[in-house]
Each structure stands twice: as C-alpha cells, then as structure tokens.
Amino acid sequence: MSELAVKAEKLDAADELASVRAQFILDDVVYLDGNSLGALPVSVPGRVEDVVRRQWGELRIRSWDESGWWTAPERIGDRIAPLVGAAAGQIVVGDSTSVNVFKALVAAVRMAAGSGRRDEIVVDATTFPTDGYIAESAARMTGCTLRPVPPAGVPDVLGDRTAAVLLNHVDYRTGRLHDLPGLTAAVHAAGALAVWDLCHSAGALPVGLDEHGVDLAVGCTYKYLNGGPGSPAYLYVRRELQSRFDSPLPGWNSHAEPFGMRPAYEPAAGALRGRVGTPDILSMLALEAALEVWDGEGVSVDAVRAKSLALTDFFLECVASYVPSGQVESVTPVDHAERGSQVALRCSDAGDVMKRLIERGVVGDFRHPDVLRFGFTPLYVGFGDVERAARVLGELLR
C-alpha cells in the first residue's frame, strides 16, 4: 500500500462527516461528478413512492392542502435558506435556474431604474453560457446595453449607468471562487443591484447572502444539494427589496389572491412574488426529502467546507505524486479563498481520457476543449475515493 493510500485511510478514519455517506445510494464507482448531478439520497425513493401512490393516487386533489403541496415552494425555500446564509421568508423554490436568472435580472433592472438613468447590465464574461444568453435577452427587453466583463474587472467598469450585475459565485469550468462580499459591496457603492448565480457553491461552501447584503440570487438544486435530475431551482429576494420586486413573469401562483381569477394582476407579498405557475410537485418533494441529509448532527455548511478543502488539497497532492510531470495542469486556484469544491485539470485529449477514467470506475466530466472536471461532494466523497481517482488517472496517463 502506498503512503498516500495509508494517509487516505487515516483521513477517512478521522472524518466527522464519514457517516453521512450511508445516507446515499452508492456503489464501488468513485463518483466525482456531483457538481453536475448529485448522488441519490436513500430517503428519496420512498418519499417519491408515497407522493405518487398515496398523495396523488389516493388523496388526489386534496393533497394540495392535506399534503402541503401548495406551500411547498416556500417551505422548501426555508430549508435551503440556512445553506446559503439567508433567513426564512426570502427564498422560493420553482422553475429552472435559467427562468429564475431572467426573473431576477429583469426585476433588478426595473428596481434600479427608479434611482436615475441606469441602462447598463454587467455580466460575468466567463459565465455559464445560459446566463449570458439570458442577460443578452434581458438587456434587449429592458433597453439596456450589455457589458461582459471578467469578475475581477467588474469594479473598474461600474458607474452611474450600471443597473444590475450578474455574477457566478464559482466558475463552472475552473472551480474558481469569486469574491462575493467584495464584488457585492462594489456593486452597491455604484448604486446598482447584485444578482448572484449560486449553482456551483450552494451546499458546498458558505455563501452569506444576508450577511453580505446580496440583492437577488438564484441556484439549482441538483448538484451539491442532490435534488435529482432537473429538480427545481430557487430564487432569493432580499427582504428589503420584496415589496419592489417586479417579476417579468407574473403568474397566477404569485397573485395576491391566486384563486380569485381576477383579470388584473396584484402581486403577493414577500418571496411569493417569485412564483409563476403550478409547482412541479413530484421533483419538488423529492428535493425536500434529499435536503434531510442536512438534518444530522454535525452536518453543517462549515463542516462541509472544511472537508471540501481537505479533499481538494489531497487530490492535488495525489495528482502531483501519481501523474507524470507535464501531463496535466491544474487551472483551479491553490488559494483556499479562491477555490470552490472542484478541481479542473487541463489535459490533452481530455475527452478520451475522461472516457477511459469512467471505464475504470472513476466518474468526472469533460469540458471543451481540454478540461477534466472533478467535483467533490463532501457528504459522500471520501479520501480513499480521492486517492483512487488520482492513482487511476496516473496509470492512464503513463
């Protein structure tokens, strides 16, 4: 047994989150793709069966009241809230991340318009493509100019024309963690509103939405929150802005009197303004079950963050030892303050290398043109997994 394998055993033995792994359905595959789709929690299949067979099959329409379907978007939002550093009553669950980005960004521009002539949207130039597409559409819709800028350059371009700034907390390619507190403060100093995409940070590291005064935020739930494929996203609206939040997608579910069926729209109070249409109950209640893994003693965002950094540090150590020199280059920051919960390695023939890794039981993913991505979900990834993944990568590249 190698020294690194021995070290992995010791680290696993001391891991305070090791017992949480039993709450997921796993096999002997090293699963390092939780930054795309989280593993299945053991509680979800039974919950979904109950929703289908009893709540839908027996109670039918009564379940909107008796099973709590109608209040699920806010109830589940309140469960997500502490994981992103928010008080209750500010998050509503529903729709996709893309739809919520659109709602948040257009609403931000509308709110900013009340403070002078603000007609520019700044967007993260390195963002996930959909965020860029949505930002471009929102700019056309609101008569704004779109200005793509790398996150580090955002403070230099802000001014009295800036209405809203859309940023990613963690870069989906590299795993770089951007400075949410500092950038949010810079946006506010310019009189604009900050909209954050939390898809690659929620459930993996502290966010601090309330603490840092974030205006609006969105995120998916199928990555580090393990909600399942296509599980609904969420929208955060800071409490102080809720009375001004003007959604570009007003629907009957966000009406102050949804069953009044009135021709004129009157928005509901609070975060409910973020709702649009009928909630997707099956996937929403699967998500609710998945979030129960956070209820265990000692399972906290801070504990997850500490383990995440330990896992990624150890992976980089193992890669440096096992992989021949010059075969890969890490594009993920070494500095903990700038690292999310993934490691991205630049590698020639990365697509083929990932295919061979998967054949050997190590699942990550590939991003064009040459990046191997490995996501570390501390709730179920162990140090032995990390050592094995790096060792197999080294064997393939030798």
N, C-alpha and C positions, 0 to 999 in steps of 0.2 A: 504494500500500500504506500502511495506517495505521501510526502509530507503535507501536501495540500489536501489530500483526502483525509488524513488524520486531523488536520486543522478543521475541515468541514464537519467532521463528527463532533469535535469539541464545541464548535459554534452552534450546531444543532442541539446539542445537549443543554446548552445554556440559553437557548432561545425561549423567551417568555411567551411568544406567540405560536410556538410549535403545535400546541394542542388544537388551535383553530383549524388546522389543515383537515382534521377529521370531519369538519362541517362542510366539506366539499366532495363531490364525486370525482375522483381522480384515478388514474391508472399508473403504469410504470413509465409513461412518457414524461419527459421534462417539459413542462408547459410554460414557455416564456413569451406568450402572446396575449397576456391579459390586458395589454394596452390596446388591443383590438377587440377582443371578446373575452370577458372573464369566465372562469370555470363555473360549473353548475353547483350551487349550494344544495345540500341534501334536503333542505326543507321545502324546496320549490316544487318538485313533482307532486307531492301530496297536497300542497296548497292549491296547485292548479287543478288537480283532480277534484278537490272539494268545490272550487269555483265553478267548474264545468258541470259536475254531476249534481251537486246539491243546490248551490246558489242559482245557477242558470237552469239546471234540469228540473229542480223541484220548486224552488221559490219563484223562479222566473222573474216577472216584472217587480215583484215585492222586494227583490234584492237591492233595488236602488235605495230603499230606505232600511230594510231589515238587515242587510249585509253591509251597509255603509258604502255602497258604490258611489253615491252622489258626492260624498265628501272625500273620496279617495285622493283627488289631486292635491288638496291642501293638507290632508292628514299625512300623506307620504312625503309631501314637501317639508313638513315639520320634522320628519325623520331624517331627511337629508341635511337639513339646516345646520345641525351641530358639526357635521362632517366638513362643512365649508365655512364654519365660523360665523353663522348667522343665527339670530334669534328667531323664534317661531313667528309665523304670520307673514313671511316675506318671500316664500318660495311656493310656486305652484307647479305641479308635475303634469306633463302632457305634451303632445305634438313631438316633432323631431327637433334636433339641435338646429337644423337649418331654418325651420319655421320660427323658432324662438330667437335666433340671431336676427331675423328680419323684423320681428316684433320689437325687439329691444333696440335695434339700431334706428329704425324709423321713429319710434317713440322718443328716443334720446334727441334726435334732431328736432322733433316738434317741441320738446321741452326747452331745448337750448334757444330756439327761435324767439322765445319770449324775452331774451336778455340782450337783444341787439341783432345786427345783421350778421348772422353766422351761417355760412353757406359752404362749409368745407368739412368733409369726412376724412379723417386719417385712418388708414387701415394698415395692419401689420403686413409688410411686403412679403414675409416668409410664411404667411398663414396657410392653413389647410385650404385647398382650392375653393371649396364651397363658401367659406367665409368671404373670400374675395369676390366670388360671383354675387353673393347676396349684397355685399357692400356696394358693388357697382350698380346693381339694380336699385338699391335704396337711394343712392346718390341721384340717379336719373329720376326716380319717383319724387324726390323732395327738392329737386333743382339745385343740388349741391355739386361741388367739384370733389372728385375722389383723389386722395393723395396717398399712394402706397409708400410706406417708409419702414425700414428695419426698426425693430423695437428700440434699439439703443439710440437711434437718431430721432425718436419721437419728440423729446423735449425741445430740440432745436427748431422744429417746424411749427410748434403750437403758437397760436396768436388769437387776435380778437375776431378772426373769421372762422375759427375752429368750432364746430358744433359738437361733434362726437368723435371718439377714438375707439376703434375696435381692435383688441389685442388678444393674443393667445397667452395663457399663463405658462404653458410648456410647449415648446416647439415639437410638432409631431414627428419630424424627421430625426432631429439630433438629440432630443431629450433635454435641451437647454431650458432652464427655469428662468423666466424673466422677472424683473423687479416689480411686482405688483404694487407694493406700498409706494415706492419712489415714482413710478410712472403715473399711478393714480393721483398722487399729490401734484405732479407736474401738470396733468390734465386739468385738475381743479384750479390750479393757480392761473391757468389761461382762461378760466370761466367756462370750460367745456365739460361734457359728461363722459365718463369712462365706462365702456362695455367690455367685459372680460369673458373669454371662452375658456371654460374650466375642464374641457373633455379629458385632458391628459394629466390633471392634477387632483381632481376631486376623488377622495378615497385613497390617495397615495401620499399626500403631504398636506400640511396646514395651509389654509387659504386666507382666512381672516377677513371675510367680506365686510362685516360690521366694523371691525377694528380699524380697517383702513379706508372706510368711507366709500367703498365701491358703489357706483350708482346702479348698474344693471349687470347681470351675469347670466350666462347660460351654460349648460353642460349636458352631456349624455350620461346614461346610467349603465351601459353595457360593458364598460371597460373595468375600471377598478372597483365599481360598485356592484358588478356581477349580476346585473338585472336580466340578462338574456338577450339574444339577438333581436335588434330592433326595439328594445324596451324604450319606453317614453323618456323624453328629455325633461329638463326643468328650466324654469325662468325665475330669477331672483330680481325683485324690485325693492330697492331700499325704502324703508318705511316712510321716510320723509318725502319721497317722490310719488308715493302711490296715488295720492289724490290728483296728481298731474299726469299720471301715466295714460297716454292716449294711444291705444293699440291700433295699428293699421288693419288688424283683423278682428273687428268686433263681431262676436257671435252670441247666440242665444245663451250659451253657458256662462258668459261674462256679463250678462244683463242683470241689472239690479233686481228685476222680477222675471226670472227666466221662464216661468210658466204663465206669465201674463200675456205672452204672444203679442206684445204691442208693436206697432209699426215703427215707432220712434225708439232709437237706442239710448238707453241710460245705463252707464257703466256701474257695475257693482263696486262696493267699497273694498279697499285693500288689495291683496295679491290676486284675488279672484279676477281682477281685470285682465290677467294674463291668460285666462281660459278662452277657448274659442268654441269648439263643438263638443259632441258627446265623447266622454273619455273612453280610451281603449282599455276596457276593464281587464281582459284576460292578461295582457302583458303588464298592466299596472299592478295588479295584485300579485303577480309573480315577482315583480320588483320589490313589493312590500315584504314578501317572505324572504327574499335574498338579503334585505337590509338587516334582518335579525341577527346575522353573524356579528354585527357590531354591538350587540347587547351583552356579550360576555364580559366577565370581569377582566380588567386589564387590557381590553381591546379598545384602544384609543387612536386617534389620528397621530398623536405624538409618538406613541409606541410603534405605529406602522412606519412613520417617517424615519425613526431611528434604525429600524430593521432594513428599510429600503436602502438607506445609505450604506449600511454594513454589507448588504447583498451586492450592491453595485460595486463597492470598493473591492470586495472579494472576487467578483467576476473579473474585474480589470486586472487584479493580481494574478488570477489563474490564466487569463489570456496571455499576459506578459510571459508567463512561465511555459505554457504549453504550445503556443502558436509560434511558428518560426518567425524570426525577425523580418520585418518588411512586408509580411503577408496581409496584415490588417492595420488600419489606423483608426483610433477612436476619435469620433467627432463630438462626443459628449464631454462637457466640461468636467475637469477634475475637481474643481472647487465645489464643495457641497452646496454653497449658497446659489449656485447656478445650475444645479443638476436636478432633474426630475426623477422618475423612477424607471428609467430605461437606459440602456447603453446602445449606441449606434456605432457600428464599425464599418468603415469604408473598406471594400474588398473587391478585387477584380473578379468578374464572373459571379457576382453576388447572388444573382437569381439561381444559378446552378448550384452554388454552394448551399443555399438555404434548402433547396430541394433535397440535396443529399443529407443535410442535417436532419430533416424531417424523416427521411427513410431510416435514419439511425436512432430515431426516438427523441430528437431534440427539436421542439417546435418554437420557432420565432417567426419573423416575416421579413420580406424584402421590399425595399422602396427604391424605385427607379432613380438614378441609373445604377448605383453601386453600393447601396447601404443595406447592411444586415441589422435588423432591429431586434433587440431582446428586451421584453418588458418584464419587470419584477413586481409581482403582486405579493406583498409580504404576508398576507393572510394565509397563503397556501404554498408559497415557494420557499424551499429550504436551502441551506448552504451546500448540502450534498447535491442538490439539483444543479446548483451553480458550478460546482467543481466538475460534475459530469458533462455539462454543456460545453465548458471551455476545453475539457480534455478531448471530447469528440471533435470539436472544431479543429483543434490542433492536429489530430490524427488525419482528418480530411485534407487539411492544407499541407501536410507533409507528403 
